[in-house]
Amino acid sequence: MKIPHSRIKSFLFTFVLLINSAFVCFGNDYTQTDSSKTKTISFKIKLKSNNKVTIKPAPLKFNKHFAYSFTLDDGYRSAYLTAFPLLNGGKISSPDKNEWKIDQGGDGTISKGLFYSDGFGNKIPFKLALAVNGGAIRDLPANRGHLSWSEIKEMYNAGWDILNHGFHHATKHGTNYLTEVTENTTSIKQNLDFTMSHFVVPGGEGDEKYYLEYEKEALNNGHFSVASYYGVGPVFNADSKVNLDKMITARTFVQSSKDTTSFKTMDRYLKTIDSIVKQPNTVWFNEFTHGTGNTNLWNLSMRFPDFKYYMTTLANKYGAKGNDSIWMAPWQEVYEYIWLRDRIKVDYKQNNKEIEVKIELPEIPETFRNKDISLAIDTSSKFEIESNKDLKIKDDGKTTHKQILIQLK
């Protein structure tokens, strides 16, 4: 995805303005669901003392302070060679020149993975999203620049999200925007057996405001949100309801500079994250880049040393090795959590040491991958959960007694 330098500067300027104004609720225009298709689940909480308890949906999954979503545009193979093993754990590729004579490998080391915890004693690896073009996915040659079907499937199965980026990454005059959107959806469904539900506008030379055509066709053809040149975000106040209906968001990019002797550029991006995290609000922040190999691909990417430093710093500061405040999850996963969070109705009644909890659920779209509900429980008492076998529930009632996780089928 090639973007003019003037456009990048515009992104960065807009981003600085958004940091100061991001903590705003974006209205209440929500998609309505059929009330006849709602259902109710229930369970009981057994307290060790009869202190008064409050229960409400957690702003973010696992009751985290901030969600950070990161997307790799264009489906370049460096995602599989370097980013995936670094985050998930495994052998990072050694330097590897692709068909374009560009080194999209890494440093050849073994990574133990980068993690945050779920608050229940389990470590979860950092996960990203891939914005892919079905027309570029292939198995040959061996040194191809783009991902293969099997590589994408492996990352998808590990929890990475796959986003629609157009079938051919077409932007120039004469592009059939409807076909670009729908053919890519069909291609991924046929080859990987799932339906994409979020769209990322391809960048490049095109007719004036061509991105508006992509936005329209994506939202009219089954996609819940579009990442584009301009829009809301990229920082959202997750303490309040978020207007997700036909959401169009602004992209900001993390990119390496010409400086290869230090990590000063990455430190500036990390400082921005620090300023966002220090806000009292619970927040969701979303960013992008392209390649993550040793070469700054198209000068719109992160060189692997920068990417490794950036992600490792995030993990050490906000992950399981740090204050464990981050929910490092891709765009679709966070979107789906907030969508469900804002539509459930939680009711509970306390009778001394027993609390009966009822949750009314909306009809959940078929394309959703994630259907988990985190409840924040405020109590000084230890507790246990009593429920039927059909309901999968985790709790920290014997330790920090602050959250309950309900995993819907």
Number of C-alpha atoms within 10 A of each C-alpha: 18 12 14 12 11 9 12 15 11 14 17 16 12 16 20 11 10 17 17 11 12 19 21 16 14 16 11 12 11 15 11 10 13 8 10 8 10 13 11 12 15 16 16 18 18 19 21 16 14 16 12 13 16 11 17 16 22 23 27 25 26 23 23 20 24 26 25 22 24 21 24 24 25 28 26 26 24 29 28 24 24 30 26 25 21 27 23 20 17 15 18 22 21 17 18 19 17 18 13 10 10 17 22 30 26 25 17 14 14 13 16 14 17 25 27 23 19 18 22 16 8 10 14 19 23 28 27 27 25 27 24 29 29 26 15 18 23 15 14 11 10 9 15 18 24 24 24 19 15 14 18 22 16 13 21 18 10 13 20 23 24 28 31 31 30 29 24 19 23 21 22 13 11 9 16 13 22 16 14 24 27 17 19 24 26 17 18 23 13 11 12 14 11 16 22 21 22 23 28 27 27 27 22 16 15 14 12 8 9 18 21 15 14 25 23 15 18 27 20 12 13 17 23 20 22 26 27 21 21 17 13 17 25 21 24 26 21 22 18 19 20 21 18 20 15 18 18 21 19 20 25 23 21 21 23 25 17 9 9 12 6 10 16 14 18 21 15 11 14 17 12 13 15 14 10 21 20 11 13 9 17 22 23 27 20 22 18 20 21 28 29 31 33 25 22 22 21 12 17 21 25 25 25 24 18 26 25 19 14 19 18 18 17 22 24 16 16 22 24 21 14 14 12 19 19 28 27 26 24 25 28 23 24 19 21 20 20 22 20 19 24 17 18 16 15 18 13 17 13 18 9 13 16 17 18 15 16 16 15 14 18 20 15 16 10 7 13 15 16 18 17 20 22 24 23 21 20 14 20 17 20 16 20 16 16 14 13 11 7 9 15 13 19 16 21 19 23 12 12 14 19 21 24 25 23 15 14 13 9
